[in-house]
């Protein structure tokens, strides 16, 4: 046994001496725990190990403070030697180095792993799924859940030997001494080895040459330490330094020298394999060290089509970029929009690649294909361009269901009026209930120029003249116009003043007449008027005797109070607005918007005859100014 510490067996116990201070303890073979030979203790007695002494009472063992150059006589547990945000005491408790911000060199600081992500600061790939902790954080997968990375079938080997040695036992050197730690143990288990002493750690080998570090053993002399070859499944007894198991272009000995993973082509998971990173000057073991390569392609996530009539802002597709730097960010823009006639921009492209419509497309009138060129630029200002064709799809539009698509259907709402006529008249060609109105015209009266010349007059509003296809007068010996004589004028004056000369001698008993006019919506009629020979045609007061107020209101002893106008309109105190057409004194035809044509006279009022349904009505006038009608045909009030 060496004087500096050794191994002894007695009665089923084995003991390990440390710098001349033996202690007894239950031990088991190391192979039962770590797959390496040597031994580890079942129990440890700190009081028997001078390496565990804490002279300054700061919770940091003397040997740990000596190893990392801390002051074993002053309380420096709360200090942060490497400035990574973890105190020396926390570094000790977590097994991390107080001199290195990122102990396992995986791209996450010790503080980030311990405090933010709860990953193992001693393992670059905490969940063993082949993706480093920093890479998983960058791509928003769970570094503690191997199943969160689709495409990883099973756990990968340790990604970097120098980031994993603490997990299996590793040597370190300082101050002329070397030390080796046990699996899962901190500085309390570090023991000294130099040319003058021989000591065995709890993970030490049974025997080895004095002063030789186990991590430097290279049995096959291929430049690859045995422990490294064992970790990655190589043969420590055969020269395999020139192999390239991951096919990344780096030999095994180059991977060892670069601290990269010989089993993974892209050790740091940044999208660029280890060999290319060495070519472009970036660190193949650091995902944040990127060599910028230009993006190589742009593709769409869906078919490049949009249906006509879709709203502005409709999503057409999402473009995505192919880039050797998988973690690189890209901005996308439309370089040009090539159309036969470009009046406005028809598409918008968001920087994240979402292509949206900027207008409502019409398959029948717009181009059915559009060419756009997209440029994708990466964070290093490298770019790629690609041209795409956007197609407009037809939507079958047959509003009235008559089998004709609207763009070839002359009457889309099937109301009998052509779309062009409805548009000209200002009505909705897609609403059968919004047909434009029939002509609103007026019968003005008659004038006897001679015994054989009676001039009938009417008026078509000037804004309706162009829309009228036929105009004339209806003549009838009776007011009901059961079988009227129709006289059509050959031309329609632009002024809308309609005149027709007839021979009154042909109508010895007089004649009823009214103006009519036609447009595509139907036929409009003017008021009914009557010519009586040998009588004064101007019946100024058909209502008979009345009292007039200064404001023009008339008070008739049979019709009540009303305000007459020269054009035939009048406002009745109870019945509202009405148009009057006098038959003779004390007899009149009245037109209201609700009741249409009503006839009455001094002898029958408040009874009224309604022309529309041949009903007799009785008008009840209320003190509040309203009126109700009793319909004798239906025996009900209206």
HELIX and SHEET records of a PDB file:
HELIX    1   1 UNK A   30  UNK A   32  5                                   3    
HELIX    2   2 UNK A   46  UNK A   48  5                                   3    
HELIX    3   3 UNK A   50  UNK A   52  5                                   3    
HELIX    4   4 UNK A   62  UNK A   67  1                                   6    
HELIX    5   5 UNK A   88  UNK A   94  1                                   7    
HELIX    6   6 UNK A  110  UNK A  111  1                                   2    
HELIX    7   7 UNK A  112  UNK A  117  3                                   6    
HELIX    8   8 UNK A  133  UNK A  138  1                                   6    
HELIX    9   9 UNK A  146  UNK A  148  5                                   3    
HELIX   10  10 UNK A  161  UNK A  163  5                                   3    
HELIX   11  11 UNK A  165  UNK A  168  1                                   4    
HELIX   12  12 UNK A  187  UNK A  189  5                                   3    
HELIX   13  13 UNK A  214  UNK A  216  5                                   3    
HELIX   14  14 UNK A  226  UNK A  231  1                                   6    
HELIX   15  15 UNK A  252  UNK A  258  1                                   7    
HELIX   16  16 UNK A  274  UNK A  280  1                                   7    
HELIX   17  17 UNK A  406  UNK A  408  5                                   3    
HELIX   18  18 UNK A  419  UNK A  425  1                                   7    
HELIX   19  19 UNK A  462  UNK A  465  1                                   4    
HELIX   20  20 UNK A  504  UNK A  506  5                                   3    
SHEET    1   A 3 UNK A   7  UNK A  10  0                                        
SHEET    2   A 3 UNK A  13  UNK A  18 -1                                        
SHEET    3   A 3 UNK A  21  UNK A  25 -1                                        
SHEET    1   B 2 UNK A  27  UNK A  29  0                                        
SHEET    2   B 2 UNK A  39  UNK A  41 -1                                        
SHEET    1   C 2 UNK A 171  UNK A 174  0                                        
SHEET    2   C 2 UNK A 177  UNK A 180 -1                                        
SHEET    1   D 4 UNK A 297  UNK A 300  0                                        
SHEET    2   D 4 UNK A 315  UNK A 322 -1                                        
SHEET    3   D 4 UNK A 354  UNK A 357 -1                                        
SHEET    4   D 4 UNK A 347  UNK A 349 -1                                        
SHEET    1   E 4 UNK A 305  UNK A 307  0                                        
SHEET    2   E 4 UNK A 383  UNK A 393  1                                        
SHEET    3   E 4 UNK A 369  UNK A 378 -1                                        
SHEET    4   E 4 UNK A 330  UNK A 338 -1                                        
SHEET    1   F 3 UNK A 441  UNK A 450  0                                        
SHEET    2   F 3 UNK A 453  UNK A 460 -1                                        
SHEET    3   F 3 UNK A 497  UNK A 502 -1                                        
SHEET    1   G 4 UNK A 485  UNK A 488  0                                        
SHEET    2   G 4 UNK A 470  UNK A 476 -1                                        
SHEET    3   G 4 UNK A 511  UNK A 519 -1                                        
SHEET    4   G 4 UNK A 522  UNK A 525 -1                                        
SHEET    1   H 4 UNK A 485  UNK A 488  0                                        
SHEET    2   H 4 UNK A 470  UNK A 476 -1                                        
SHEET    3   H 4 UNK A 511  UNK A 519 -1                                        
SHEET    4   H 4 UNK A 529  UNK A 531 -1                                        
SHEET    1   I11 UNK A 546  UNK A 548  0                                        
SHEET    2   I11 UNK A 553  UNK A 556 -1                                        
SHEET    3   I11 UNK A 560  UNK A 564 -1                                        
SHEET    4   I11 UNK A 569  UNK A 572 -1                                        
SHEET    5   I11 UNK A 576  UNK A 584 -1                                        
SHEET    6   I11 UNK A 587  UNK A 592 -1                                        
SHEET    7   I11 UNK A 596  UNK A 601 -1                                        
SHEET    8   I11 UNK A 607  UNK A 610 -1                                        
SHEET    9   I11 UNK A 615  UNK A 621 -1                                        
SHEET   10   I11 UNK A 627  UNK A 631 -1                                        
SHEET   11   I11 UNK A 636  UNK A 637 -1                                        
END                                                                             
